[in-house]
């Protein structure tokens, strides 16, 4: 009871507005669901209903004490978050391909994009797979196309022959789990084709929005140069498939890649341009302006424009989140409320988490809400302390620099954790590029759209080309500066929750208790930078091995399995290439191994590691030493008592790693048995 009294006193004196904490507690429940190593069954959910019932009882009887009410809400929201995530995970369940397959593939094109390796990809629904029963056929699959392949249209039904496989698990035990990401997209197979894609029939008019998006994309690209046209299409329809890889890399290195994502910046600029333009036009008609509230009418028009933009953008998570934020602000204008507040941000987060609880784990969700919350909190506190002085242009420049700095600092930990990169001159690039985006590019896009019905869209597109050319110039210039990018290692799992909680304490709480956020942030940073990287890593298929050395991670092969090699070095906080990593292997190489195998000496555990590649080398591996570790891309059965991770073992365990003390951990140990990671049948090929 004394503890409740202390908590009650804190709540009454220092709590501030507790509503922004609602999505935080809801998110805690979602995070608990995804952190489990087993899939909860009905019994677990029934047991989980207990805290919810207790919470309702506490809320019913807690009207005399804030602490009881607060604890009741905590229990209830965490329980609801957990249940919502579970419901979503089961509701999107769809068949997943159980083994590698090669054969005929048929389906309807519903999306076109590019992979990280700049390969054109198509996503198919309503698929037909040769010799795979309909009950086991995935709801969707994704194929990479060969270079120079003809691009089908959205809605076309196509046919080809392709190599398919189930979505793969993390390339290291604590890494990004693509299987989980694919599960919530109902993506049950991925693969590639080396032959042309045949169009069986042109798509009917059953995907009107997607077909309109593709038509707009084609029209924009036909009237603009390649680089600026790809950028314009990305910010108009969300299609990034036409952006040259060099331009994309420059935008990432300069911290301007966020300009490509249809997020709060684009949606806010569009709504702002339409809102301001409509108010100006209505003000030019005094008879109208005197009879109606032009501000609210402009808000309705801006909301309609934002809704249309959401449809054109493909209704991705980022654009949906941005639309909800803009709709909240415009709704506040219609209701004569403050347009931008922490309550609006919290309400947008609640809606997103209710619809797509898995987005809590995405970098877009984390970075967007971190930036928005930080901007509102800091500018809200400065608004009452600073009086506007100096010329208007100076105040605008100061506001731009300050907002870029705040947003950059708020999103930096999340961006570094997810992408392992920091742009050292990102503030400079954003100060030079973002004003052009708002003052020229977005208004020109609106102008082009308005003039399109009369065939004069080229006027707006020409202005867009000028603005985008400047942005790309800034990106290339900043990316070319010495030390433009820095690499950081991947953090352990607890780091981002600690960083988020520490930042929320500082920003949302009131009184001295908010200072507890400082040691929480420091603790997260210490865990991050004090966490050692694995001494040995092996890919899920045993195709490549990486051993950590003082010079970097030595890789067992210079070509092939590049995705795993790139992720390992990025997670190490290194900028080395796969070829550079392969050049380090001879420094740790042991005695020659039979056939197509390479060996290394593990100084930390005084062991010999042998990486077996190829069928002949696996057949030659008949004996081994007791202090030897064998990693093989093929089944092996050596005699001698050594530790073996071969094709069959890695299929069950996924990727494996060894720490500096010689302890081995597998992806299965970390992920456990979830809906998206249940062990499929033994790997085989269908021909």
Secondary structure, 3 states (H helix, E strand, C coil): CHHHHHHHHHHHHHCCCCCCHHHHHHHHHHHHHHHCCECCCHHHHHHHHHHHHHHHHHHHHCCCCHHHHHHHHHHHHHHHHHHHHHHHHHHCCCCCCCCEEEEEEEEEEEEEEECCCCCEEEEEEEEEECCCCHHHCCCEEEEECCCCCCCCCCCCEEEEEEEEECCCCCCCCCCCCHHHHHHHCCEEEEEECCCCCEEEECCCCCCHHHHHHHHHHHHHHHHCCHHHHHHHHHHHHCCCCCCCHHHHHHHHHCCCHHHCCCCHHHHHHHHHHHHHHHHHHHHCCHHHHCCCCHHHHHHHHHHHHHHHHHHHCCCCHHHHHHHHHHHHHHHHHHCCCCCCCHHHHHHHHHHHHHHCHHHHHCHHHHHHHHHHHHHHHHHHHHHCCCCCCCCHHHHHHHHHHHHHHHHHHHHHHHHHHHHCEEECCHHHHHHHHHHHHHHHHHHHHHHHHHHHHHCCHHHHHHHHHHHHHHHHHHHHHHHCCCCCEEECCCCCCHHHHHHHHHHHHHHHCCCHHHHHHHHHHHHHHHHHHCCCCCCEEECCCCCCEEEEECCEEEECCCCCCHHHHHHHHHHCCCCCCHHHHHHHHHHHCCCCCCCCEEEEEECCCCEEEEEECCHHHHHHCCECCCCEEEEECCCCCCECCCEEECHHHHHHHCCEEECCCCCEEEHHHHHCECCCCCCCCCCCEEC
